[in-house]
Amino acid sequence: MALPIALYSTSQVRALDAHAIDVQGIPGYTLMKRAGEAALRYLRTRWPMAHRIVIVCGGGNNGGDGYVLARFAQAAGLTVSVLHAVSPDELRNDARQACDDFRGSGGQLRPFSPDLLREGEVIVDALLGTGVKGGARPELAKVIAQINSAGRPIFALDVPSGLDSDTGVPPGETVRADCTVTFVGLKTGLFIGDGPEFSGTVFFDDLEVVAPQAKGFEPRLERIMETEILKALPRRRRSSNKGDFGRVLIVGSGSGFPGAARLAGEACLRVGAGLVTVAVAPENVASISAGRPELICLAVTHEGELHEAIERADVIAIGPGLGRTEWARKALTAVLDSRKPMVVDADALNLVAEAGTRARDNWILTPHPGEAGRLLGIKTDDVQNDRLAALEHLVERYHGTIVLKGAGTLVGTANRIPGLCERGNPGMATAGTGDVLTGAVAGILAQCRDTSLAARVGVLVHAMAGDAAARGGERGLLASDLTRELHNCVNR
């Protein structure tokens, strides 16, 4: 089953389970059997040649899913070893029935032992699922560590055991799965924070549970999809001219930082902006003009020289290479006073945080976790420990649209479900890629005039460009490699 767009919190998925049982009339054990069937299907899809599997079962419903999978796999002719990390005598309700049915079908149970993990070609994690907060108990943490060190591929049921299924944070020992099959609704923790690192490839089955159109069941996040690119950047009319696609002013590249504004400016052009001016320190003009003659370069000695360029611009981006000098502060003040739609990044964000600048609705802020922490007055670790909460706080405090950069970039706007970008790769963790993003977002904003849509699509095409540039390998990727790919990504 293809992954849906909507992502839910753990409590919402549990409410969906309850709704299916209480309102749709689906018995809980029926849902568990459907989960077992789906797990077997995806296990055989991922490892079609595997005939011996080891299933490690815990004491809750995740363990129940494991017992059902064991019965179905055995019936399908696979050799199944079931290891219980929690005594079957402690099982209750549907999990107890699943265990009893497995035994009744001739299945054998053995207490968990790390030596027995080697009996399988694949290990199935049915230990904890979503049933953990704050880390696994010591005895189960030891089991998780032994699963990880067994040297076998790991298939997790619902959520890798130990992972916080809301934040994607591993608070202790956590199963590092090669793939995960999740049920009913996609859990946010599989896609944000460190979730993707521990979940591997994610499969999904809704178990025929349909989310009701009711309060409380609105998704917490939605995956940003390629269909949004066409919405922001529709097919151009044959009679178009450059004035139809926006005039962008990029303010940055203070003394000693010529590359930042050039990267942002080129990205802006590559996504289709009609006319791009970069306002920079005078000593940077020659190098930028020589390297990218399509950019209009404006030498700025004092902020008064910005006013005419600001008046001509439809959209302003400020921050790449800006610095924190008096020149930078005055330039930011001139831009903020304009009330034009804008993208604010890098040092401009730090200056906004220092000055306590008031919120506005027509800007896009693009902080990385450190900058987000400064904007909120908290530590970077606090941002990373709950990225979705940090995003919500930023939207509440600063309004507009917030792009919280990082692995699994989040895009938030008031009164809209936040967006998640799953694309991108570690090769993009290099100098200048943030400047490319700033330019891409500004260029798309100049064309679509919708801050939320421009941010979402800018983040997506930036990540797609990063993935295209990394086809030959992630290590050694340059920010300028992304700019060359942006043209293809906005013309799909």
N, C-alpha and C positions, 0 to 999 in steps of 0.2 A: 504494500500500500504506500502510495506517495506521501511524503511528509506534508501535513497541513500547514497553513500559514500561522494559525493561532497557537500561542504558548500560554500555559496556565501555571498557577501556583499549586503546590502540593495540596493545600487545603481545598482549592477549587476542584482538583481531580478527585479528591475523596468525596466532595459534595456531588460530583457527577456520578460516582459509583453509587452513592446513596440514592440519588434521583433515579438511576436506572433500576435499582432494586425496589424502591418504595413507590415510584410513580409509573415507570415503564413496566414494572412487574417482572423483571428478569431476576431469577434467583441468583444469589451471590455465588453459589457453586457453579452455576452455568457460566458466569463471567470468568471464573477461575479456569474452567475447562477450555473456554475460548482462548484464554491467555496461553494455556499450555499448547493448544493446537497451533497458535500463531508462532510461539517460540520454536516449536519443532520445524515449522515451515522455514523460518528464517535461519535457523541453525543449519538446515540442510542446504539452503541457498548459499550460505557463506562458506560452509565446509562440506561440499557434496561428497568428498571421498572419505570423510571421517566415519568410522564405524564404532569406535569406542569412546564413550563420553562419561565423564565424572560430574555428578551434580552435588553441590554442597548446599544443604538446606538448613535454613534457620527456623525460628519458632513462630513466625507470623504468617501473614498471607503470602509474602514473597516466598517463604519456604513451601507453602501450599502450591504455588505456581510451579515450583521445582518438582514436587511430587507428581503433579499432573503431567508435566513434561516427561518425567521418568516413565510413567505408565504408557504414555503414547509412543515414546521413543522405543521402548521395549517391544511394544506391539508392532512397530514398524520394522523390527528386525535388528535394531542397534543393540550393542552390548552396553548395558547401563550399570554404573556403580553409583549408588546413592550413599552419601556420607552425611550423617546428621551432626551438626555443630551444636544443636539444642536437642535435648531428649524428646522423642516423640510423645512421651507421657505429658509433656507440657503444652502440646498443641490443643487448640480449641476450635470449635465451629467448623468452618469450611476447610481450614488447613488440616484439621484432624480427619475429616472425611477424605480429603485427598490422600493423606498418608495411608489411611485404612484401605482405600481402594487400590492403591499401589501394592500394598501387602497382599490384598485379596487376589490380585492378578498374578501372584507368584514373585513379586519383587522382594528383594532382600535389602535390609538396611544395615549399615555398619557405623559405628562411632567414627567421627572425623579423625583421620591420622594423615599427616603430611606425606608419608610414604605412599599412601593409596592414591594420591593425586596423579602419580605417574602412570596409573593404569589407563588413563584416558588420552585420546588425541586432542580433545577439547575439554576444558573445565567450564562448567556452568555455575555462575554465581547466583544462588537463590537464597542468600544469607539474610540480608536486611532490607534491600530496596529503599523505599522512601521512609522506612521506619526508624530513622536515626536523626538526632539533632545533637550537635556538640561533640560528635565523635563516638565511635563504637566502644562498648565496654572492653576492658583489657583482655578478657578471654577471647572475645570475638575479634578484636584488633590483631591478636596473634594469629588467628585463623586467616584473616585477610592478608597479612604479611606472608604467610606460607603459601597461599594461593598465588600471590604475585611472584614469588620466587620459584615456582614449580617448573618454569620453563615450558609452559603450554599456553596456546591461545586461550583467551578467556571470553566467554559469552555471558553478559550480565542481563538479568531479567529485571525490567522496569527502570532501575537506576543502579549504577555500580555501588555496591555496599560501602558505606562510609561517606559518600558524597552528599553534601547538603543539596537537596533537590530543588531548593528555591534560589540559592545564591551561587551555586556552582563552586563553593569553597570546600576543600577537603580538610575538615578540622582535625583529622587524625589519620590513622591508617585507612587507606581507601583502595578498593579494587581498581586496578588499571586495566580496563577491558579493551579488547580489540574491537568489539562491537557490542551494542546494547539494543535490545528490543524493548520498547516502552509501550504502555497500554492506556487506552481511554483518551488521554490528552497528553500532548507534549509538555514535559516539565521544563520550566525555565532554566533550572540548574544544569541541564544537559547541554545548554547552548551558551551560557554566560560564564564569566570568571574562568576557572580552570576546568569547568565541566567537559568541554570537548577533548581536553587532554586525557581525561579518565574514561570517557564514554566511547571513544573510537567512532566507528560508523554507527549511526543511529537508524534503526528500523522502527516502524510504528504500525500498530493495529488498534482501531478504535473499539474493537469488541462489539460493534454494532450499537454503541452508546452515542446518542446524539445530544449535543449540548443544547439546552433550552434557551430560547430568547427571553431571558429574564435577568433581573438585577442580581449581581453577584457572580454571574457566569461570563462577564465580559473578559476577554483574554487580557493577561497582564502584559504581553508582548505580541508583536507579529513580525514574522520574517519579511524582510524587504525583498520584493520580487522584481525580476527583470521587466515585467509588464509596466512597472512604474516609469521606466526610461522613456517609453513611447508617450506616456501621458505628459511627462515634463518636456519632452523634445519631439513633438510630432513632425511628420514629414513637411519639408519646406516647400513653399510655393515657388514656381519657376521664376516669378517676377520679383523675388525677394532681393533686398539689398542689405548691406552691413548694418544700417541703422535699425533694421527690424530685429536684430539679435542682441541689442543692448550695448551700452557703453559702460565699461568697468574701469574704476580707478583703484589701483593697488598701492597702498601707502606702506612703505617699509624700507628695508635695506639702509639702515643707518650706517655710519662710518664703520668700515671693515667687514660688512656683510653683503656684498653685491649679489651673491648667488640666490638668496632667499626670494627676493622680489622677482628675479628672473624666472625661477622655477614656478612660482605662483602665476606669473604673467603668461608663461608659455602654456601651463595647464589650462588657464582660462581660455586662451585661444583654441587649444586642442579640443575642448568640449563645445566650441562653437560660438563663443561671444563675438560680437561684431567688431568691436574696437576696444583695445585695452591700453591704458596708460599706467605706467609705473612711476610713482613719485618717490624719489630716493635722494640720499645725500649726494651732493654734486660730484664727488670723486668716484661714484659708482656708475655714472651715466655711460662713460665710454665703453666699459667692459660689457655692460648689458646690451647696448646698442650693437656692438660688434658681434656678440654671440647670438642675438635674436633680433634682427632688424625689423621684424613685424611689430615689435612693441614700441609704443611712443614713450620716450623717456623724458621726465620732467625733473630738473634739478631743483631741489628745495633747500634753501638756506634758512628761511624762517617761515612760520606757518601762514603768513599772509599770502605767500606764493601758491598756496593750496586752494584758495577760495574759488578761483575761476575753474580749476579742474573739478572741484567738488560740485560746482553748479552744473557742469556739463554731464556729470556721471549719472547713470541710472542706479548703479550699485557700487558700493565701496567695500574693499577688503583691506583690513589694516592689521599689521602685526608681524608678518614674516621679516625677520632680521631687523625689526624696529629698534630694539635696544630700550634702555630705560633712562636715557639722557633727558635733559631739559628740552632738546629738539623733539624727542619722541613724545614727551608729555604734551607739548603744545600742538603737535600734529594730531594726537588723539583727541584733544579737546576740540579742535577745528572739525574733525570728522564727526564726533558725537553731537556737536552743535548743529550739524546739517540736517539731522533727522532723516537722512536718506536710509534706504534698506542697506544693511551692511553685514559683513562677515568679520568676526573679531577673533584673532588667534594669537598664539605665542606671547610675546612681551606685552602686547596690547591687553591681553587677559590679565597679566600680572598687574598692570597699571590700573585696570578696572577694579581688581581686588583691593589694591592699596587705597584707591580713592573712594571705595564704597559707592560706585556709580549706580544710579537708580535704574530700575528695571525698565525695559521697553519691549514692545511687541514685534517690532520689525527688524530685529537683529538675529543673527545666528552666532552663537558662541561655540567654539570648537576646542575645548580643553582636553589635554591628556590628564591622567589621574593626578599628577602632581599639581597641575594648574587648577583642576577641579577642587582639590583639597584647599588650595589657597583661596579660591572663590567662596568656599563654604566655611573656612576657618577650622578645618579638621585635618587629620593626618592622611597621607596618601594611602596608608594601609586601611584606614576606615572606608575610604572610597572603594578600594578593591574588594574589601570583605562583603560589601553589598552594593554592587554597581548600580542596580536598578533603583535602590533607595536613594543613592547619591544623585542619580539622574533626576528623580522626582523632586528632590530638594532644590536642585539647580533651577529647574523649571519654575518651581514655586517662588524662588527668590528673585530670579532675573527675567522671568517671562521669555517671550520669543521662542526660539528653537535652540535646543542644546544638543550638541554632538559630543558625547563622551567617548573619546577615542580609546583604542586598545584592542586586544584580541576579543572579537565580538563587539564591535562598536555599536553603541546605542544612540538612538535619535529620539528626543522627546519634545513634544509641544503640548501646551495645555489643551485639554479637551480632545485629545487624540491618543489612541493606543500607541505606546512607544514602539519604535521599529528596531529590529536587530539585524545587523549585517553579519552573515556567517562566512563571507568570503574573506580573502586576504591570507597572508602567510608570514612566518617569522622573518623572512628576508626583507620585509618592509620596515623592520625595526632598524632604520638607518637615517642619517641626517638628511633632511630636506623633504621627506615624504609627507610631513605635515604641511609644508608649504605648498606642495602639489595639491593636497586635499583642499586647502583654502582657495586656491585658484579655481579648482574644478567646481566647488560649490558656488563661488561667486559667478562664474561663467554661466552655470545652469540657472542660477537665480535671475541673472540678467535676461534670460530667455523666457522663463516660465512665470516669473514674478510671484512665486508662491514659496515662502521661506521654508515651510515644512517639507514640501515636495522636493525643493532644490537640495535641501540637506540630505534627505533620504537617498535621492538619486546620485548626488555627488559622492556620498560615502560608498554607495554600491559600485559605481563605475571606477572609482579610485581603487577599491579592493579587487575588482575584476582586472584592472590594468596591472596591479601587483601580481596577481596569479598568472597572467599572461607573460609578464616579464620574467617570472620565476620558472618558466618551463624548462629552462636549461640548468636550473639549480637556484636555491635560495641564497646561498652564501655569496657575498660580493655584489648583490643587487644594488643599483644606484637609483636615487630618486629620479634622475633624468630618464632612466629606463621606463619608468611609469608614464612620463609625459608622452613618450612615443607610442604607447599603447592606448592612450585615452581616446584617440580619434576612432579606433576600431570599436571601442566599447560603447560609444554613444551613437554608433551607426548600425547597430544590430537590427 
